[in-house]
Amino acid sequence: MKTISISYEQRLNINGNIGYVDFIGEDVIVLVNDNNATEVINIKDIKQIETLTNNLQGWSTKDIHYN
């Protein structure tokens, strides 16, 4: 189990889906991509996650646990 701290509006690459964090739930992360389309990603399905922008401290930072 790996842990990463992410925050709203941070740009991520999750399983090849790139976008800005719009919502962080208990089970899902919602990304908004460059075409303003939303991508709902189940946290349990995350195999790879990469931060593309710095963590915006103080803007609702949450720890995500994934495989």
PQR file with spaces between the fields and no chain letter, atoms N, CA, C, O and H, PARSE charges and radii, in Angstrom:
ATOM       1  N    MET     1       0.853   -1.180    0.000 -0.4000 1.5000
ATOM       2  CA   MET     1       0.000    0.000    0.000 -0.0000 2.0000
ATOM       3  C    MET     1       0.898    1.242    0.000  0.5500 1.7000
ATOM       4  O    MET     1       1.813    1.355    0.816 -0.5500 1.4000
ATOM       5  N    LYS     2       0.631    2.161   -0.913 -0.4000 1.5000
ATOM       6  CA   LYS     2       1.385    3.411   -1.010 -0.0000 2.0000
ATOM       7  C    LYS     2       0.481    4.564   -0.603  0.5500 1.7000
ATOM       8  O    LYS     2      -0.743    4.461   -0.679 -0.5500 1.4000
ATOM       9  H    LYS     2      -0.112    2.069   -1.576  0.4000 1.0000
ATOM      10  N    THR     3       1.088    5.653   -0.174 -0.4000 1.5000
ATOM      11  CA   THR     3       0.333    6.837    0.235 -0.0000 2.0000
ATOM      12  C    THR     3       0.881    8.055   -0.490  0.5500 1.7000
ATOM      13  O    THR     3       2.093    8.209   -0.642 -0.5500 1.4000
ATOM      14  H    THR     3       2.083    5.737   -0.112  0.4000 1.0000
ATOM      15  N    ILE     4      -0.029    8.921   -0.939 -0.4000 1.5000
ATOM      16  CA   ILE     4       0.371   10.188   -1.556 -0.0000 2.0000
ATOM      17  C    ILE     4      -0.573   11.265   -1.042  0.5500 1.7000
ATOM      18  O    ILE     4      -1.767   11.023   -0.867 -0.5500 1.4000
ATOM      19  H    ILE     4      -1.013    8.795   -0.816  0.4000 1.0000
ATOM      20  N    SER     5      -0.035   12.448   -0.804 -0.4000 1.5000
ATOM      21  CA   SER     5      -0.866   13.587   -0.410 -0.0000 2.0000
ATOM      22  C    SER     5      -1.205   14.387   -1.656  0.5500 1.7000
ATOM      23  O    SER     5      -0.318   14.820   -2.390 -0.5500 1.4000
ATOM      24  H    SER     5       0.935   12.645   -0.946  0.4000 1.0000
ATOM      25  N    ILE     6      -2.502   14.577   -1.886 -0.4000 1.5000
ATOM      26  CA   ILE     6      -2.934   15.369   -3.036 -0.0000 2.0000
ATOM      27  C    ILE     6      -3.887   16.456   -2.564  0.5500 1.7000
ATOM      28  O    ILE     6      -4.428   16.388   -1.460 -0.5500 1.4000
ATOM      29  H    ILE     6      -3.222   14.225   -1.289  0.4000 1.0000
ATOM      30  N    SER     7      -4.083   17.445   -3.398 -0.4000 1.5000
ATOM      31  CA   SER     7      -4.980   18.540   -3.032 -0.0000 2.0000
ATOM      32  C    SER     7      -5.789   18.971   -4.250  0.5500 1.7000
ATOM      33  O    SER     7      -5.446   18.662   -5.392 -0.5500 1.4000
ATOM      34  H    SER     7      -3.644   17.500   -4.295  0.4000 1.0000
ATOM      35  N    TYR     8      -6.869   19.690   -3.976 -0.4000 1.5000
ATOM      36  CA   TYR     8      -7.714   20.207   -5.047 -0.0000 2.0000
ATOM      37  C    TYR     8      -6.895   21.108   -5.968  0.5500 1.7000
ATOM      38  O    TYR     8      -5.995   21.820   -5.523 -0.5500 1.4000
ATOM      39  H    TYR     8      -7.147   19.941   -3.049  0.4000 1.0000
ATOM      40  N    GLU     9      -7.221   21.064   -7.248 -0.4000 1.5000
ATOM      41  CA   GLU     9      -6.594   21.859   -8.306 -0.0000 2.0000
ATOM      42  C    GLU     9      -5.170   21.435   -8.631  0.5500 1.7000
ATOM      43  O    GLU     9      -4.526   22.058   -9.476 -0.5500 1.4000
ATOM      44  H    GLU     9      -7.952   20.486   -7.610  0.4000 1.0000
ATOM      45  N    GLN    10      -4.665   20.399   -7.988 -0.4000 1.5000
ATOM      46  CA   GLN    10      -3.346   19.874   -8.322 -0.0000 2.0000
ATOM      47  C    GLN    10      -3.462   19.045   -9.604  0.5500 1.7000
ATOM      48  O    GLN    10      -4.447   18.331   -9.792 -0.5500 1.4000
ATOM      49  H    GLN    10      -5.188   19.893   -7.302  0.4000 1.0000
ATOM      50  N    ARG    11      -2.473   19.137  -10.475 -0.4000 1.5000
ATOM      51  CA   ARG    11      -2.486   18.391  -11.744 -0.0000 2.0000
ATOM      52  C    ARG    11      -1.821   17.034  -11.516  0.5500 1.7000
ATOM      53  O    ARG    11      -0.696   16.948  -11.026 -0.5500 1.4000
ATOM      54  H    ARG    11      -1.673   19.717  -10.322  0.4000 1.0000
ATOM      55  N    LEU    12      -2.547   15.977  -11.885 -0.4000 1.5000
ATOM      56  CA   LEU    12      -2.068   14.617  -11.678 -0.0000 2.0000
ATOM      57  C    LEU    12      -2.146   13.803  -12.961  0.5500 1.7000
ATOM      58  O    LEU    12      -2.900   14.123  -13.881 -0.5500 1.4000
ATOM      59  H    LEU    12      -3.462   16.046  -12.284  0.4000 1.0000
ATOM      60  N    ASN    13      -1.352   12.751  -12.996 -0.4000 1.5000
ATOM      61  CA   ASN    13      -1.465   11.700  -14.000 -0.0000 2.0000
ATOM      62  C    ASN    13      -1.805   10.432  -13.223  0.5500 1.7000
ATOM      63  O    ASN    13      -0.963    9.896  -12.502 -0.5500 1.4000
ATOM      64  H    ASN    13      -0.740   12.492  -12.249  0.4000 1.0000
ATOM      65  N    ILE    14      -3.047    9.951  -13.372 -0.4000 1.5000
ATOM      66  CA   ILE    14      -3.481    8.731  -12.687 -0.0000 2.0000
ATOM      67  C    ILE    14      -3.811    7.694  -13.744  0.5500 1.7000
ATOM      68  O    ILE    14      -4.736    7.875  -14.536 -0.5500 1.4000
ATOM      69  H    ILE    14      -3.731   10.386  -13.957  0.4000 1.0000
ATOM      70  N    ASN    15      -3.049    6.603  -13.752 -0.4000 1.5000
ATOM      71  CA   ASN    15      -3.264    5.521  -14.726 -0.0000 2.0000
ATOM      72  C    ASN    15      -3.330    6.053  -16.161  0.5500 1.7000
ATOM      73  O    ASN    15      -4.064    5.511  -16.987 -0.5500 1.4000
ATOM      74  H    ASN    15      -2.298    6.457  -13.109  0.4000 1.0000
ATOM      75  N    GLY    16      -2.574    7.100  -16.458 -0.4000 1.5000
ATOM      76  CA   GLY    16      -2.556    7.669  -17.805 -0.0000 2.0000
ATOM      77  C    GLY    16      -3.603    8.746  -18.047  0.5500 1.7000
ATOM      78  O    GLY    16      -3.616    9.357  -19.116 -0.5500 1.4000
ATOM      79  H    GLY    16      -1.977    7.540  -15.786  0.4000 1.0000
ATOM      80  N    ASN    17      -4.478    8.991  -17.081 -0.4000 1.5000
ATOM      81  CA   ASN    17      -5.471   10.067  -17.175 -0.0000 2.0000
ATOM      82  C    ASN    17      -4.875   11.322  -16.550  0.5500 1.7000
ATOM      83  O    ASN    17      -4.521   11.321  -15.371 -0.5500 1.4000
ATOM      84  H    ASN    17      -4.467    8.495  -16.213  0.4000 1.0000
ATOM      85  N    ILE    18      -4.761   12.393  -17.333 -0.4000 1.5000
ATOM      86  CA   ILE    18      -4.141   13.625  -16.856 -0.0000 2.0000
ATOM      87  C    ILE    18      -5.205   14.691  -16.682  0.5500 1.7000
ATOM      88  O    ILE    18      -6.033   14.913  -17.565 -0.5500 1.4000
ATOM      89  H    ILE    18      -5.048   12.394  -18.291  0.4000 1.0000
ATOM      90  N    GLY    19      -5.172   15.350  -15.525 -0.4000 1.5000
ATOM      91  CA   GLY    19      -6.121   16.426  -15.287 -0.0000 2.0000
ATOM      92  C    GLY    19      -5.920   17.051  -13.926  0.5500 1.7000
ATOM      93  O    GLY    19      -5.032   16.665  -13.165 -0.5500 1.4000
ATOM      94  H    GLY    19      -4.500   15.169  -14.808  0.4000 1.0000
ATOM      95  N    TYR    20      -6.765   18.025  -13.636 -0.4000 1.5000
ATOM      96  CA   TYR    20      -6.720   18.718  -12.355 -0.0000 2.0000
ATOM      97  C    TYR    20      -7.721   18.087  -11.401  0.5500 1.7000
ATOM      98  O    TYR    20      -8.817   17.705  -11.813 -0.5500 1.4000
ATOM      99  H    TYR    20      -7.486   18.338  -14.254  0.4000 1.0000
ATOM     100  N    VAL    21      -7.356   17.976  -10.136 -0.4000 1.5000
ATOM     101  CA   VAL    21      -8.230   17.374   -9.135 -0.0000 2.0000
ATOM     102  C    VAL    21      -9.413   18.301   -8.884  0.5500 1.7000
ATOM     103  O    VAL    21      -9.247   19.459   -8.504 -0.5500 1.4000
ATOM     104  H    VAL    21      -6.466   18.286   -9.802  0.4000 1.0000
ATOM     105  N    ASP    22     -10.611   17.766   -9.106 -0.4000 1.5000
ATOM     106  CA   ASP    22     -11.843   18.522   -8.886 -0.0000 2.0000
ATOM     107  C    ASP    22     -12.555   18.059   -7.618  0.5500 1.7000
ATOM     108  O    ASP    22     -13.259   18.840   -6.979 -0.5500 1.4000
ATOM     109  H    ASP    22     -10.746   16.825   -9.415  0.4000 1.0000
ATOM     110  N    PHE    23     -12.371   16.784   -7.254 -0.4000 1.5000
ATOM     111  CA   PHE    23     -13.043   16.224   -6.084 -0.0000 2.0000
ATOM     112  C    PHE    23     -12.210   15.072   -5.545  0.5500 1.7000
ATOM     113  O    PHE    23     -11.667   14.273   -6.308 -0.5500 1.4000
ATOM     114  H    PHE    23     -11.799   16.150   -7.773  0.4000 1.0000
ATOM     115  N    ILE    24     -12.115   14.994   -4.228 -0.4000 1.5000
ATOM     116  CA   ILE    24     -11.436   13.887   -3.561 -0.0000 2.0000
ATOM     117  C    ILE    24     -12.437   13.275   -2.592  0.5500 1.7000
ATOM     118  O    ILE    24     -12.802   13.900   -1.596 -0.5500 1.4000
ATOM     119  H    ILE    24     -12.557   15.644   -3.608  0.4000 1.0000
ATOM     120  N    GLY    25     -12.880   12.060   -2.878 -0.4000 1.5000
ATOM     121  CA   GLY    25     -13.827   11.374   -2.011 -0.0000 2.0000
ATOM     122  C    GLY    25     -13.161   10.240   -1.262  0.5500 1.7000
ATOM     123  O    GLY    25     -11.948   10.049   -1.348 -0.5500 1.4000
ATOM     124  H    GLY    25     -12.583   11.553   -3.686  0.4000 1.0000
ATOM     125  N    GLU    26     -13.965    9.491   -0.528 -0.4000 1.5000
ATOM     126  CA   GLU    26     -13.435    8.331    0.194 -0.0000 2.0000
ATOM     127  C    GLU    26     -12.973    7.253   -0.777  0.5500 1.7000
ATOM     128  O    GLU    26     -11.971    6.582   -0.532 -0.5500 1.4000
ATOM     129  H    GLU    26     -14.951    9.646   -0.459  0.4000 1.0000
ATOM     130  N    ASP    27     -13.702    7.084   -1.882 -0.4000 1.5000
ATOM     131  CA   ASP    27     -13.435    5.996   -2.814 -0.0000 2.0000
ATOM     132  C    ASP    27     -13.018    6.443   -4.206  0.5500 1.7000
ATOM     133  O    ASP    27     -12.520    5.635   -4.989 -0.5500 1.4000
ATOM     134  H    ASP    27     -14.517    7.629   -2.081  0.4000 1.0000
ATOM     135  N    VAL    28     -13.215    7.725   -4.529 -0.4000 1.5000
ATOM     136  CA   VAL    28     -12.950    8.193   -5.891 -0.0000 2.0000
ATOM     137  C    VAL    28     -12.212    9.529   -5.896  0.5500 1.7000
ATOM     138  O    VAL    28     -12.263   10.301   -4.938 -0.5500 1.4000
ATOM     139  H    VAL    28     -13.620    8.382   -3.893  0.4000 1.0000
ATOM     140  N    ILE    29     -11.528    9.770   -7.004 -0.4000 1.5000
ATOM     141  CA   ILE    29     -10.937   11.072   -7.315 -0.0000 2.0000
ATOM     142  C    ILE    29     -11.531   11.484   -8.655  0.5500 1.7000
ATOM     143  O    ILE    29     -11.592   10.677   -9.582 -0.5500 1.4000
ATOM     144  H    ILE    29     -11.487    9.143   -7.782  0.4000 1.0000
ATOM     145  N    VAL    30     -11.967   12.730   -8.763 -0.4000 1.5000
ATOM     146  CA   VAL    30     -12.492   13.235  -10.031 -0.0000 2.0000
ATOM     147  C    VAL    30     -11.471   14.208  -10.608  0.5500 1.7000
ATOM     148  O    VAL    30     -11.093   15.187   -9.966 -0.5500 1.4000
ATOM     149  H    VAL    30     -11.917   13.386   -8.010  0.4000 1.0000
ATOM     150  N    LEU    31     -11.033   13.920  -11.830 -0.4000 1.5000
ATOM     151  CA   LEU    31     -10.115   14.799  -12.552 -0.0000 2.0000
ATOM     152  C    LEU    31     -10.884   15.516  -13.652  0.5500 1.7000
ATOM     153  O    LEU    31     -11.811   14.959  -14.239 -0.5500 1.4000
ATOM     154  H    LEU    31     -11.340   13.124  -12.352  0.4000 1.0000
ATOM     155  N    VAL    32     -10.491   16.758  -13.927 -0.4000 1.5000
ATOM     156  CA   VAL    32     -11.007   17.497  -15.079 -0.0000 2.0000
ATOM     157  C    VAL    32      -9.837   17.655  -16.046  0.5500 1.7000
ATOM     158  O    VAL    32      -8.817   18.253  -15.704 -0.5500 1.4000
ATOM     159  H    VAL    32      -9.737   17.211  -13.450  0.4000 1.0000
ATOM     160  N    ASN    33      -9.992   17.111  -17.262 -0.4000 1.5000
ATOM     161  CA   ASN    33      -8.882   17.160  -18.211 -0.0000 2.0000
ATOM     162  C    ASN    33      -8.874   18.473  -18.991  0.5500 1.7000
ATOM     163  O    ASN    33      -9.693   19.357  -18.740 -0.5500 1.4000
ATOM     164  H    ASN    33     -10.821   16.625  -17.540  0.4000 1.0000
ATOM     165  N    ASP    34      -7.951   18.592  -19.930 -0.4000 1.5000
ATOM     166  CA   ASP    34      -7.775   19.843  -20.674 -0.0000 2.0000
ATOM     167  C    ASP    34      -8.970   20.177  -21.570  0.5500 1.7000
ATOM     168  O    ASP    34      -9.108   21.318  -22.011 -0.5500 1.4000
ATOM     169  H    ASP    34      -7.286   17.873  -20.134  0.4000 1.0000
ATOM     170  N    ASN    35      -9.829   19.199  -21.842 -0.4000 1.5000
ATOM     171  CA   ASN    35     -11.037   19.433  -22.644 -0.0000 2.0000
ATOM     172  C    ASN    35     -12.256   19.680  -21.763  0.5500 1.7000
ATOM     173  O    ASN    35     -13.389   19.657  -22.243 -0.5500 1.4000
ATOM     174  H    ASN    35      -9.717   18.272  -21.484  0.4000 1.0000
ATOM     175  N    ASN    36     -12.022   19.917  -20.473 -0.4000 1.5000
ATOM     176  CA   ASN    36     -13.078   20.125  -19.475 -0.0000 2.0000
ATOM     177  C    ASN    36     -13.986   18.915  -19.301  0.5500 1.7000
ATOM     178  O    ASN    36     -15.106   19.049  -18.808 -0.5500 1.4000
ATOM     179  H    ASN    36     -11.101   19.936  -20.083  0.4000 1.0000
ATOM     180  N    ALA    37     -13.522   17.747  -19.695 -0.4000 1.5000
ATOM     181  CA   ALA    37     -14.263   16.509  -19.446 -0.0000 2.0000
ATOM     182  C    ALA    37     -13.826   15.955  -18.095  0.5500 1.7000
ATOM     183  O    ALA    37     -12.666   16.088  -17.707 -0.5500 1.4000
ATOM     184  H    ALA    37     -12.612   17.638  -20.096  0.4000 1.0000
ATOM     185  N    THR    38     -14.761   15.335  -17.385 -0.4000 1.5000
ATOM     186  CA   THR    38     -14.423   14.770  -16.078 -0.0000 2.0000
ATOM     187  C    THR    38     -14.108   13.291  -16.208  0.5500 1.7000
ATOM     188  O    THR    38     -14.684   12.585  -17.036 -0.5500 1.4000
ATOM     189  H    THR    38     -15.704   15.227  -17.701  0.4000 1.0000
ATOM     190  N    GLU    39     -13.199   12.843  -15.388 -0.4000 1.5000
ATOM     191  CA   GLU    39     -12.796   11.443  -15.327 -0.0000 2.0000
ATOM     192  C    GLU    39     -12.906   11.018  -13.872  0.5500 1.7000
ATOM     193  O    GLU    39     -12.210   11.557  -13.012 -0.5500 1.4000
ATOM     194  H    GLU    39     -12.731   13.416  -14.715  0.4000 1.0000
ATOM     195  N    VAL    40     -13.779   10.052  -13.590 -0.4000 1.5000
ATOM     196  CA   VAL    40     -13.948    9.539  -12.234 -0.0000 2.0000
ATOM     197  C    VAL    40     -13.073    8.301  -12.099  0.5500 1.7000
ATOM     198  O    VAL    40     -13.211    7.345  -12.862 -0.5500 1.4000
ATOM     199  H    VAL    40     -14.345    9.614  -14.289  0.4000 1.0000
ATOM     200  N    ILE    41     -12.170    8.326  -11.118 -0.4000 1.5000
ATOM     201  CA   ILE    41     -11.223    7.230  -10.937 -0.0000 2.0000
ATOM     202  C    ILE    41     -11.432    6.627   -9.558  0.5500 1.7000
ATOM     203  O    ILE    41     -11.360    7.325   -8.547 -0.5500 1.4000
ATOM     204  H    ILE    41     -12.058    9.102  -10.498  0.4000 1.0000
ATOM     205  N    ASN    42     -11.692    5.316   -9.523 -0.4000 1.5000
ATOM     206  CA   ASN    42     -11.801    4.617   -8.248 -0.0000 2.0000
ATOM     207  C    ASN    42     -10.415    4.489   -7.636  0.5500 1.7000
ATOM     208  O    ASN    42      -9.479    4.034   -8.294 -0.5500 1.4000
ATOM     209  H    ASN    42     -11.750    4.749  -10.344  0.4000 1.0000
ATOM     210  N    ILE    43     -10.283    4.888   -6.383 -0.4000 1.5000
ATOM     211  CA   ILE    43      -8.979    4.850   -5.726 -0.0000 2.0000
ATOM     212  C    ILE    43      -8.437    3.428   -5.690  0.5500 1.7000
ATOM     213  O    ILE    43      -7.230    3.228   -5.824 -0.5500 1.4000
ATOM     214  H    ILE    43     -11.043    5.258   -5.848  0.4000 1.0000
ATOM     215  N    LYS    44      -9.309    2.434   -5.510 -0.4000 1.5000
ATOM     216  CA   LYS    44      -8.848    1.045   -5.457 -0.0000 2.0000
ATOM     217  C    LYS    44      -8.280    0.574   -6.798  0.5500 1.7000
ATOM     218  O    LYS    44      -7.564   -0.427   -6.844 -0.5500 1.4000
ATOM     219  H    LYS    44     -10.290    2.597   -5.401  0.4000 1.0000
ATOM     220  N    ASP    45      -8.591    1.282   -7.892 -0.4000 1.5000
ATOM     221  CA   ASP    45      -8.095    0.910   -9.218 -0.0000 2.0000
ATOM     222  C    ASP    45      -6.810    1.631   -9.607  0.5500 1.7000
ATOM     223  O    ASP    45      -6.285    1.401  -10.696 -0.5500 1.4000
ATOM     224  H    ASP    45      -9.172    2.095   -7.854  0.4000 1.0000
ATOM     225  N    ILE    46      -6.292    2.502   -8.737 -0.4000 1.5000
ATOM     226  CA   ILE    46      -5.081    3.263   -9.066 -0.0000 2.0000
ATOM     227  C    ILE    46      -3.871    2.340   -9.028  0.5500 1.7000
ATOM     228  O    ILE    46      -3.585    1.705   -8.013 -0.5500 1.4000
ATOM     229  H    ILE    46      -6.719    2.689   -7.853  0.4000 1.0000
ATOM     230  N    LYS    47      -3.171    2.279  -10.147 -0.4000 1.5000
ATOM     231  CA   LYS    47      -1.929    1.500  -10.245 -0.0000 2.0000
ATOM     232  C    LYS    47      -0.720    2.426  -10.309  0.5500 1.7000
ATOM     233  O    LYS    47       0.371    2.066   -9.866 -0.5500 1.4000
ATOM     234  H    LYS    47      -3.403    2.794  -10.972  0.4000 1.0000
ATOM     235  N    GLN    48      -0.920    3.622  -10.863 -0.4000 1.5000
ATOM     236  CA   GLN    48       0.177    4.575  -11.033 -0.0000 2.0000
ATOM     237  C    GLN    48      -0.390    5.968  -10.846  0.5500 1.7000
ATOM     238  O    GLN    48      -1.434    6.309  -11.401 -0.5500 1.4000
ATOM     239  H    GLN    48      -1.806    3.914  -11.223  0.4000 1.0000
ATOM     240  N    ILE    49       0.314    6.770  -10.055 -0.4000 1.5000
ATOM     241  CA   ILE    49      -0.099    8.159   -9.857 -0.0000 2.0000
ATOM     242  C    ILE    49       1.150    9.026   -9.829  0.5500 1.7000
ATOM     243  O    ILE    49       2.129    8.698   -9.158 -0.5500 1.4000
ATOM     244  H    ILE    49       1.163    6.492   -9.604  0.4000 1.0000
ATOM     245  N    GLU    50       1.112   10.113  -10.549 -0.4000 1.5000
ATOM     246  CA   GLU    50       2.256   11.024  -10.652 -0.0000 2.0000
ATOM     247  C    GLU    50       1.747   12.452  -10.516  0.5500 1.7000
ATOM     248  O    GLU    50       0.763   12.834  -11.150 -0.5500 1.4000
ATOM     249  H    GLU    50       0.317   10.379  -11.094  0.4000 1.0000
ATOM     250  N    THR    51       2.421   13.230   -9.688 -0.4000 1.5000
ATOM     251  CA   THR    51       2.033   14.634   -9.550 -0.0000 2.0000
ATOM     252  C    THR    51       2.746   15.448  -10.618  0.5500 1.7000
ATOM     253  O    THR    51       3.957   15.321  -10.801 -0.5500 1.4000
ATOM     254  H    THR    51       3.219   12.920   -9.173  0.4000 1.0000
ATOM     255  N    LEU    52       1.992   16.282  -11.320 -0.4000 1.5000
ATOM     256  CA   LEU    52       2.546   17.112  -12.389 -0.0000 2.0000
ATOM     257  C    LEU    52       2.681   18.570  -11.966  0.5500 1.7000
ATOM     258  O    LEU    52       3.366   19.347  -12.633 -0.5500 1.4000
ATOM     259  H    LEU    52       1.009   16.385  -11.172  0.4000 1.0000
ATOM     260  N    THR    53       2.032   18.951  -10.859 -0.4000 1.5000
ATOM     261  CA   THR    53       2.235   20.272  -10.262 -0.0000 2.0000
ATOM     262  C    THR    53       2.467   20.075   -8.778  0.5500 1.7000
ATOM     263  O    THR    53       2.105   19.043   -8.213 -0.5500 1.4000
ATOM     264  H    THR    53       1.476   18.320  -10.318  0.4000 1.0000
ATOM     265  N    ASN    54       3.065   21.057   -8.159 -0.4000 1.5000
ATOM     266  CA   ASN    54       3.333   20.971   -6.733 -0.0000 2.0000
ATOM     267  C    ASN    54       2.037   20.863   -5.947  0.5500 1.7000
ATOM     268  O    ASN    54       0.984   21.326   -6.384 -0.5500 1.4000
ATOM     269  H    ASN    54       3.359   21.896   -8.618  0.4000 1.0000
ATOM     270  N    ASN    55       2.138   20.243   -4.782 -0.4000 1.5000
ATOM     271  CA   ASN    55       0.999   20.133   -3.885 -0.0000 2.0000
ATOM     272  C    ASN    55       0.656   21.524   -3.374  0.5500 1.7000
ATOM     273  O    ASN    55       1.510   22.209   -2.811 -0.5500 1.4000
ATOM     274  H    ASN    55       2.993   19.867   -4.428  0.4000 1.0000
ATOM     275  N    LEU    56      -0.588   21.940   -3.567 -0.4000 1.5000
ATOM     276  CA   LEU    56      -1.019   23.267   -3.142 -0.0000 2.0000
ATOM     277  C    LEU    56      -1.418   23.195   -1.673  0.5500 1.7000
ATOM     278  O    LEU    56      -2.594   23.038   -1.348 -0.5500 1.4000
ATOM     279  H    LEU    56      -1.281   21.383   -4.024  0.4000 1.0000
ATOM     280  N    GLN    57      -0.444   23.309   -0.799 -0.4000 1.5000
ATOM     281  CA   GLN    57      -0.676   23.139    0.636 -0.0000 2.0000
ATOM     282  C    GLN    57      -1.774   24.055    1.138  0.5500 1.7000
ATOM     283  O    GLN    57      -1.853   25.225    0.763 -0.5500 1.4000
ATOM     284  H    GLN    57       0.512   23.437   -1.063  0.4000 1.0000
ATOM     285  N    GLY    58      -2.614   23.504    1.990 -0.4000 1.5000
ATOM     286  CA   GLY    58      -3.661   24.289    2.598 -0.0000 2.0000
ATOM     287  C    GLY    58      -4.962   24.290    1.819  0.5500 1.7000
ATOM     288  O    GLY    58      -5.975   24.758    2.339 -0.5500 1.4000
ATOM     289  H    GLY    58      -2.550   22.553    2.294  0.4000 1.0000
ATOM     290  N    TRP    59      -4.976   23.787    0.598 -0.4000 1.5000
ATOM     291  CA   TRP    59      -6.187   23.756   -0.209 -0.0000 2.0000
ATOM     292  C    TRP    59      -6.733   22.337   -0.180  0.5500 1.7000
ATOM     293  O    TRP    59      -6.706   21.618   -1.179 -0.5500 1.4000
ATOM     294  H    TRP    59      -4.153   23.407    0.176  0.4000 1.0000
ATOM     295  N    SER    60      -7.233   21.951    0.996 -0.4000 1.5000
ATOM     296  CA   SER    60      -7.869   20.643    1.215 -0.0000 2.0000
ATOM     297  C    SER    60      -6.971   19.479    0.813  0.5500 1.7000
ATOM     298  O    SER    60      -7.331   18.681   -0.053 -0.5500 1.4000
ATOM     299  H    SER    60      -7.256   22.535    1.808  0.4000 1.0000
ATOM     300  N    THR    61      -5.824   19.384    1.431 -0.4000 1.5000
ATOM     301  CA   THR    61      -4.911   18.280    1.175 -0.0000 2.0000
ATOM     302  C    THR    61      -5.418   17.014    1.856  0.5500 1.7000
ATOM     303  O    THR    61      -5.820   17.040    3.019 -0.5500 1.4000
ATOM     304  H    THR    61      -5.531   20.032    2.134  0.4000 1.0000
ATOM     305  N    LYS    62      -5.393   15.895    1.112 -0.4000 1.5000
ATOM     306  CA   LYS    62      -5.811   14.605    1.656 -0.0000 2.0000
ATOM     307  C    LYS    62      -4.775   13.555    1.309  0.5500 1.7000
ATOM     308  O    LYS    62      -4.133   13.619    0.261 -0.5500 1.4000
ATOM     309  H    LYS    62      -5.067   15.873    0.168  0.4000 1.0000
ATOM     310  N    ASP    63      -4.621   12.589    2.198 -0.4000 1.5000
ATOM     311  CA   ASP    63      -3.769   11.438    1.919 -0.0000 2.0000
ATOM     312  C    ASP    63      -4.596   10.370    1.216  0.5500 1.7000
ATOM     313  O    ASP    63      -5.687   10.025    1.668 -0.5500 1.4000
ATOM     314  H    ASP    63      -5.143   12.537    3.050  0.4000 1.0000
ATOM     315  N    ILE    64      -4.081    9.854    0.122 -0.4000 1.5000
ATOM     316  CA   ILE    64      -4.730    8.793   -0.640 -0.0000 2.0000
ATOM     317  C    ILE    64      -3.874    7.542   -0.501  0.5500 1.7000
ATOM     318  O    ILE    64      -2.659    7.593   -0.688 -0.5500 1.4000
ATOM     319  H    ILE    64      -3.194   10.134   -0.245  0.4000 1.0000
ATOM     320  N    HIS    65      -4.500    6.428   -0.178 -0.4000 1.5000
ATOM     321  CA   HIS    65      -3.800    5.145   -0.065 -0.0000 2.0000
ATOM     322  C    HIS    65      -4.187    4.292   -1.271  0.5500 1.7000
ATOM     323  O    HIS    65      -5.370    4.080   -1.536 -0.5500 1.4000
ATOM     324  H    HIS    65      -5.488    6.386   -0.026  0.4000 1.0000
ATOM     325  N    TYR    66      -3.197    3.812   -1.989 -0.4000 1.5000
ATOM     326  CA   TYR    66      -3.455    3.031   -3.204 -0.0000 2.0000
ATOM     327  C    TYR    66      -2.451    1.898   -3.301  0.5500 1.7000
ATOM     328  O    TYR    66      -1.488    1.845   -2.535 -0.5500 1.4000
ATOM     329  H    TYR    66      -2.235    3.985   -1.774  0.4000 1.0000
ATOM     330  N    ASN    67      -2.677    0.991   -4.244 -0.4000 1.5000
ATOM     331  CA   ASN    67      -1.816   -0.199   -4.380 -0.0000 2.0000
ATOM     332  C    ASN    67      -0.517    0.127   -5.068  0.5500 1.7000
ATOM     333  O    ASN    67       0.318   -0.757   -5.262 -0.5500 1.4000
ATOM     334  H    ASN    67      -3.459    1.034   -4.866  0.4000 1.0000
